[in-house]
Amino acid sequence: MLMSDAPGFPCPHCEQSITTTIQRLFSGRIYCPGCGLELRLDEQSSQEALSAAQRLDDAMQQAEAMKADALSFNHLQPQTSEQSRGRRSRPRRA
């Protein structure tokens, strides 16, 4: 992921990019790595957004767990082009 693709926002004081995660948002405090400015989340006025973020985080964790389960059981093995067409490969004649 490129730095420009990282989730976050510019610092209102020094304009340096502040990257964050949903988990950091739940902590209620975020710090600028450039100037050290502390940003606090007003939980009361942000309750609806925090609830939506929590649901998103839960769904993402569930999807990651499902993906890990599928990979551990080898359900996602790549198929050859012949297997995907339902053909059996024949031994080649010498």
Secondary structure, DSSP 8 states (H G I E B T S, - for coil): --GGGSSEEE-TTT--EEE--HHHHHHSEEE-TTT--EEE--TTTTHHHHHHHHHHHHHHHHHHHHHHHHHHTTTT----HHHHTT--------
